Amino acid sequence: MESVLCFHCGGDVPTDQQWCGYCAAPVVAVGPPAPAAPLPGPAPTRTSGSSSVRPPRAAPIIATAAVLILVAAVVALGVARFAGDSPESVAGDYLDALADGDAGAALDLVAGAGTFRDAQRYPLLTGAALAEDRYRPRDAHVGDATESDLMTGGKAWQIPVTYRAADRTVSQDLTVVDATEGYRLQSPLVLLGVDGERGRAVTVNGVALGSRDAYVFPGAYEVVATGNRLLAESRVTAVPQRAQVPVTGQTVYLAGARFDLPRLAAGAQEDIQGQVRTALDRCAGSALAQPAGCPFGLNIPGTGATVRWTITGYPAVSVRSDSTFWFNSSSVQLADDGAGKVHWSVGYTDYRGTAKSESGDSAFRINGSAQATPNGIQISLV
């Protein structure tokens, strides 16, 4: 007669039930064990008036039970996996994949992921951007899903999650939809924006940033503006933050990486000062009343002017990296201490045709910029 046993706890279960009432594990229906086959060995011995037969061993019955227990465990595991296919489990699997540095597995859980698999267009949605543990989300906690109706039909679930990124706790809502391939995350990415790089090449988690805005996975972002001959390296760490689109009120997650005012690279101050002095000497070598690209000049009331310039005071030149006008430019604005002075003497013909000569001293100020180029720093005076 067929019996129903719970191979998890051994409890008796009625034949019309599929789950154990003691431990809630699935049960497996089995029939009575088959008779044990005779064991090899000496033939039975007979004695007068009685007979003695060696009893069969119980090993085959024990082996059968072990196999059935294994089958029950496999069935229970399959049921558990099916039950775990929920909006919350998809959110948890997504964060687990990121914590493992597996960008491919994370993208597999994103609706429309094919759009983001172009590594050239989305270089930060790759395993390279998750290469180090400190970039990945950790200690994730997944909350309970809240169901809602989509305007296009179907269901969506909002799932609150928290995780640690860098030294901060980040709260983020993930949206799950029921796609044709199963539960998938809708728009779970973060938009990273970089500001203040000032023409320097930028890397994020060691990966070159193609543009100033890029999609990234939830986590921490070490953003580096690589130093050049003019400006020193700058670093900033960003994590996702909740924001609302002003017009639609839609909630989005942004990571703003804004660099502080940059420092000059080593030797840049001396290089700029030397180039300015060279430029001033070149200006002084001109015989024109208004030498091009020079901070000094004369307005002559006549024609045929010939000027002799002599610089009597060279200014100390500095850089105004705090100028808001230059903040997003690859150039920096030049400034001075006001000590620039020049002596001039000029000969010319006035409007009456009379030859005249004059001389004097004038102060001048430095206005211009300095910019990093592949060949070094280039200054421009205006």
C-alpha positions as CSV (number, residue, x, y, z in Angstrom):
1,M,0.0,0.0,0.0
2,E,1.4,3.4,-1.0
3,S,2.5,5.6,1.9
4,V,3.4,9.3,2.2
5,L,6.4,10.2,4.4
6,C,8.2,13.4,5.2
7,F,11.8,12.8,4.6
8,H,12.8,16.0,6.3
9,C,11.4,15.3,9.7
10,G,10.0,11.8,9.4
11,G,6.4,12.8,10.2
12,D,3.4,11.0,8.9
13,V,1.4,12.9,6.3
14,P,-2.0,12.0,4.9
15,T,-1.9,11.0,1.3
16,D,-4.0,13.9,0.1
17,Q,-1.5,16.5,1.4
18,Q,1.7,17.7,-0.5
19,W,3.3,19.5,2.5
20,C,4.3,18.2,5.9
21,G,2.2,19.6,8.7
22,Y,5.1,19.4,11.1
23,C,7.9,21.2,9.2
24,A,6.2,22.5,6.0
25,A,8.6,20.6,3.7
26,P,7.4,19.0,0.5
27,V,6.7,15.3,0.7
28,V,7.4,12.5,-1.7
29,A,5.1,9.6,-2.2
30,V,6.9,6.2,-2.2
31,G,5.7,2.6,-2.4
32,P,6.9,-0.3,-0.2
33,P,10.5,-1.2,-0.6
34,A,11.3,-4.1,-3.0
35,P,12.3,-7.4,-1.3
36,A,16.0,-7.5,-0.7
37,A,18.0,-9.7,-3.0
38,P,19.8,-12.7,-1.4
39,L,23.3,-11.8,-0.3
40,P,26.2,-13.8,-1.7
41,G,27.8,-16.3,0.7
42,P,27.7,-19.9,1.9
43,A,24.6,-21.9,1.2
44,P,22.2,-22.4,4.2
45,T,23.0,-25.4,6.4
46,R,20.5,-27.8,7.6
47,T,20.5,-29.9,10.8
48,S,18.2,-32.6,11.8
49,G,14.8,-31.6,13.0
50,S,15.4,-27.9,12.2
51,S,16.7,-25.4,9.6
52,S,18.8,-22.2,9.9
53,V,18.8,-19.5,7.2
54,R,21.1,-16.4,7.3
55,P,18.8,-13.2,7.5
56,P,19.2,-10.5,4.8
57,R,21.1,-7.3,5.6
58,A,19.3,-4.0,6.0
59,A,21.8,-2.0,3.8
60,P,19.7,-1.8,0.7
61,I,16.7,-0.4,2.6
62,I,18.9,2.3,4.2
63,A,20.4,3.2,0.8
64,T,16.9,3.5,-0.7
65,A,15.9,5.9,2.1
66,A,19.0,8.0,1.6
67,V,18.2,8.4,-2.1
68,L,14.7,9.4,-1.3
69,I,15.9,12.0,1.2
70,L,18.2,13.4,-1.5
71,V,15.3,13.6,-3.9
72,A,13.2,15.4,-1.4
73,A,16.0,17.9,-0.7
74,V,16.3,18.6,-4.5
75,V,12.5,19.1,-4.8
76,A,12.5,21.5,-1.8
77,L,15.4,23.5,-3.3
78,G,13.5,23.9,-6.5
79,V,10.4,25.0,-4.7
80,A,12.5,27.5,-2.7
81,R,14.0,29.0,-5.8
82,F,10.7,29.3,-7.4
83,A,9.3,31.0,-4.4
84,G,12.3,33.4,-4.3
85,D,11.6,34.7,-7.8
86,S,10.0,37.8,-6.5
87,P,10.5,41.6,-7.0
88,E,12.4,41.7,-3.7
89,S,14.7,38.8,-4.8
90,V,15.5,40.5,-8.1
91,A,16.5,43.7,-6.2
92,G,18.7,41.6,-3.9
93,D,20.3,39.6,-6.7
94,Y,21.1,42.9,-8.4
95,L,22.9,44.3,-5.4
96,D,24.6,41.0,-4.7
97,A,25.9,40.9,-8.3
98,L,27.4,44.4,-7.9
99,A,28.9,43.4,-4.5
100,D,30.6,40.5,-6.4
101,G,31.8,42.9,-9.1
102,D,29.8,41.0,-11.7
103,A,28.6,43.7,-14.1
104,G,27.2,41.2,-16.6
105,A,25.0,39.5,-14.1
106,A,23.7,42.8,-12.8
107,L,22.8,44.0,-16.3
108,D,21.0,40.7,-16.9
109,L,18.5,41.8,-14.3
110,V,17.9,45.2,-16.0
111,A,15.0,45.7,-18.4
112,G,16.3,46.7,-21.9
113,A,19.9,45.9,-20.8
114,G,21.0,45.4,-24.4
115,T,21.1,49.2,-24.7
116,F,23.8,49.4,-22.0
117,R,26.1,46.6,-23.2
118,D,28.1,48.9,-25.5
119,A,31.3,49.3,-23.5
120,Q,32.5,52.2,-25.7
121,R,29.3,54.2,-25.1
122,Y,28.9,53.1,-21.4
123,P,32.4,52.4,-20.2
124,L,31.4,52.6,-16.5
125,L,28.8,49.8,-16.8
126,T,31.5,47.2,-17.0
127,G,33.4,45.0,-14.6
128,A,36.4,47.4,-14.8
129,A,34.4,50.0,-12.9
130,L,33.7,47.5,-10.2
131,A,37.2,46.1,-10.1
132,E,37.9,47.0,-6.4
133,D,35.8,46.3,-3.4
134,R,35.7,49.9,-2.3
135,Y,33.8,50.8,-5.4
136,R,31.0,48.3,-4.9
137,P,27.8,48.6,-2.8
138,R,28.0,46.5,0.4
139,D,25.9,45.6,3.4
140,A,22.7,45.8,1.3
141,H,19.3,45.6,2.9
142,V,16.2,45.0,0.8
143,G,12.8,46.3,2.1
144,D,9.3,45.2,1.3
145,A,7.9,45.8,-2.2
146,T,5.0,48.2,-2.7
147,E,2.8,47.4,-5.7
148,S,1.4,49.9,-8.2
149,D,-0.2,50.0,-11.6
150,L,1.6,51.3,-14.6
151,M,-0.1,53.8,-16.9
152,T,0.8,51.5,-19.8
153,G,-0.8,48.6,-18.1
154,G,0.8,45.9,-15.9
155,K,2.3,46.1,-12.5
156,A,5.3,47.7,-11.0
157,W,6.9,47.3,-7.5
158,Q,8.8,49.9,-5.6
159,I,11.5,48.4,-3.4
160,P,13.4,50.5,-0.8
161,V,17.0,49.4,-0.5
162,T,20.0,50.7,1.6
163,Y,23.6,49.9,1.1
164,R,27.0,51.3,2.1
165,A,29.0,53.2,-0.5
166,A,32.4,54.7,0.6
167,D,31.8,55.8,4.1
168,R,28.1,56.7,3.7
169,T,24.8,54.9,3.8
170,V,22.7,55.3,0.6
171,S,19.0,54.9,0.4
172,Q,17.6,54.1,-3.0
173,D,14.3,53.0,-4.4
174,L,14.5,50.3,-7.1
175,T,11.6,49.7,-9.5
176,V,10.8,46.2,-10.7
177,V,8.4,45.4,-13.6
178,D,7.1,42.1,-14.8
179,A,8.8,41.9,-18.2
180,T,8.4,39.1,-20.8
181,E,11.6,37.5,-19.5
182,G,10.4,37.7,-15.8
183,Y,10.9,40.3,-13.1
184,R,13.4,43.0,-14.2
185,L,14.6,46.3,-12.8
186,Q,13.6,49.4,-14.5
187,S,16.1,52.3,-14.6
188,P,18.2,51.2,-11.7
189,L,21.2,53.1,-12.8
190,V,22.7,56.4,-11.5
191,L,23.7,59.4,-13.5
192,L,27.1,60.7,-12.7
193,G,28.0,64.3,-13.5
194,V,31.5,65.8,-13.3
195,D,32.2,69.6,-13.0
196,G,35.4,71.6,-12.5
197,E,37.8,69.3,-14.4
198,R,39.1,72.3,-16.3
199,G,40.2,70.4,-19.4
200,R,42.0,67.6,-17.5
201,A,41.3,64.0,-18.5
202,V,38.9,62.3,-16.0
203,T,38.8,58.7,-14.8
204,V,36.1,57.2,-12.7
205,N,37.1,54.1,-10.6
206,G,40.1,53.9,-12.9
207,V,38.1,53.9,-16.1
208,A,38.4,56.8,-18.6
209,L,35.2,59.0,-18.7
210,G,34.0,59.5,-22.2
211,S,31.9,62.6,-21.4
212,R,31.0,64.8,-18.5
213,D,27.8,62.8,-17.8
214,A,27.7,59.0,-17.6
215,Y,25.5,56.2,-16.3
216,V,27.0,54.2,-13.5
217,F,25.9,51.3,-11.2
218,P,24.9,52.0,-7.6
219,G,28.1,52.3,-5.5
220,A,30.9,54.7,-4.9
221,Y,32.8,56.6,-7.5
222,E,36.4,57.8,-7.2
223,V,36.6,60.6,-9.7
224,V,40.1,61.8,-10.7
225,A,41.1,64.8,-12.8
226,T,44.5,63.8,-14.1
227,G,47.2,66.4,-13.5
228,N,49.0,68.2,-16.4
229,R,51.8,70.7,-16.7
230,L,49.5,73.5,-15.5
231,L,47.2,72.0,-12.9
232,A,47.8,69.4,-10.3
233,E,45.7,66.2,-10.0
234,S,42.3,66.6,-8.2
235,R,40.2,63.8,-6.6
236,V,36.7,63.6,-5.3
237,T,34.5,60.7,-4.1
238,A,30.8,60.8,-5.0
239,V,27.8,58.5,-4.1
240,P,24.2,58.5,-5.3
241,Q,21.7,61.1,-4.0
242,R,18.0,61.3,-4.5
243,A,16.8,64.2,-6.7
244,Q,13.6,65.3,-8.4
245,V,13.2,66.5,-11.9
246,P,11.7,70.1,-11.5
247,V,9.0,69.8,-14.3
248,T,7.8,66.3,-13.9
249,G,8.6,65.7,-10.3
250,Q,10.1,62.3,-11.2
251,T,12.6,60.9,-8.7
252,V,16.1,60.2,-10.1
253,Y,19.4,59.3,-8.6
254,L,22.4,61.5,-9.3
255,A,26.0,61.5,-8.2
256,G,27.6,64.9,-8.5
257,A,31.4,65.0,-8.7
258,R,32.5,68.7,-8.4
259,F,36.1,69.4,-8.0
260,D,37.4,72.0,-5.7
261,L,39.5,74.9,-6.9
262,P,42.6,73.3,-8.5
263,R,46.2,73.8,-7.4
264,L,48.9,74.7,-9.9
265,A,51.2,71.9,-10.8
266,A,54.7,71.9,-9.5
267,G,56.9,74.4,-11.4
268,A,53.9,75.9,-13.2
269,Q,54.1,79.3,-11.3
270,E,57.8,79.7,-12.2
271,D,57.1,78.7,-15.9
272,I,54.3,81.3,-16.2
273,Q,56.3,84.0,-14.6
274,G,59.2,83.3,-17.0
275,Q,57.0,83.3,-20.0
276,V,55.3,86.6,-19.0
277,R,58.7,88.2,-18.6
278,T,59.8,87.0,-22.0
279,A,56.6,88.3,-23.5
280,L,57.1,91.7,-21.9
281,D,60.6,91.9,-23.2
282,R,59.3,91.1,-26.7
283,C,56.8,93.9,-26.4
284,A,59.5,96.3,-25.3
285,G,61.5,95.4,-28.4
286,S,58.8,96.7,-30.6
287,A,58.9,100.2,-32.1
288,L,55.2,100.4,-32.5
289,A,53.0,102.7,-30.4
290,Q,50.4,99.9,-29.9
291,P,52.4,96.6,-30.0
292,A,50.0,93.6,-30.5
293,G,49.3,91.4,-27.6
294,C,51.1,93.7,-25.1
295,P,49.8,95.3,-21.9
296,F,51.1,98.8,-22.7
297,G,50.7,101.2,-25.6
298,L,50.5,104.9,-26.6
299,N,47.9,107.0,-28.4
300,I,50.0,109.3,-30.6
301,P,48.4,112.5,-32.0
302,G,50.1,112.3,-35.3
303,T,51.8,109.9,-37.8
304,G,55.1,108.1,-38.3
305,A,55.5,107.4,-34.7
306,T,58.6,105.5,-33.5
307,V,58.7,104.4,-29.9
308,R,61.4,103.1,-27.7
309,W,60.2,101.1,-24.7
310,T,62.1,100.3,-21.5
311,I,60.6,98.2,-18.8
312,T,61.5,99.6,-15.4
313,G,59.4,97.3,-13.3
314,Y,58.4,93.7,-13.9
315,P,55.2,92.6,-12.1
316,A,54.9,89.4,-10.0
317,V,52.4,87.3,-11.9
318,S,49.9,84.9,-10.2
319,V,47.0,82.8,-11.3
320,R,43.4,83.4,-10.4
321,S,42.0,79.9,-10.4
322,D,39.1,81.1,-8.3
323,S,37.6,83.1,-11.2
324,T,34.1,81.8,-11.9
325,F,34.5,82.8,-15.5
326,W,37.3,80.3,-15.9
327,F,35.9,77.6,-13.7
328,N,35.0,75.2,-16.5
329,S,37.7,76.3,-18.9
330,S,41.0,74.6,-19.5
331,S,42.7,78.0,-19.0
332,V,43.5,80.0,-15.9
333,Q,43.3,83.7,-15.6
334,L,46.5,85.7,-15.0
335,A,46.8,88.4,-12.4
336,D,49.7,90.6,-11.1
337,D,50.7,92.7,-8.1
338,G,50.4,96.1,-10.0
339,A,54.2,96.7,-10.0
340,G,54.5,96.8,-13.8
341,K,56.1,100.1,-15.1
342,V,57.5,101.1,-18.5
343,H,59.5,104.2,-19.7
344,W,58.8,105.3,-23.2
345,S,60.2,107.9,-25.7
346,V,58.5,108.6,-29.0
347,G,59.2,110.7,-32.1
348,Y,56.3,111.5,-34.5
349,T,54.9,114.1,-36.9
350,D,51.8,115.9,-35.7
351,Y,48.8,116.9,-37.8
352,R,50.4,120.2,-38.7
353,G,53.5,118.4,-40.1
354,T,55.7,119.4,-37.2
355,A,58.2,116.8,-35.9
356,K,57.7,116.1,-32.2
357,S,59.3,114.0,-29.5
358,E,58.0,113.1,-26.1
359,S,58.9,110.7,-23.2
360,G,57.4,109.5,-20.0
361,D,56.6,106.6,-17.7
362,S,53.4,104.5,-17.6
363,A,52.1,101.8,-15.3
364,F,50.6,98.6,-16.8
365,R,48.7,95.6,-15.6
366,I,48.8,92.0,-16.8
367,N,45.6,90.6,-18.3
368,G,45.6,87.2,-20.0
369,S,45.5,83.5,-19.5
370,A,47.6,80.4,-19.3
371,Q,46.6,77.0,-20.8
372,A,48.1,73.5,-20.8
373,T,49.0,72.1,-24.2
374,P,50.7,68.9,-25.3
375,N,53.9,70.8,-25.4
376,G,53.6,72.5,-22.0
377,I,52.1,75.7,-20.7
378,Q,51.1,78.5,-23.2
379,I,50.4,82.0,-22.0
380,S,48.4,84.7,-23.8
381,L,48.4,88.4,-22.9
382,V,45.7,90.8,-23.9
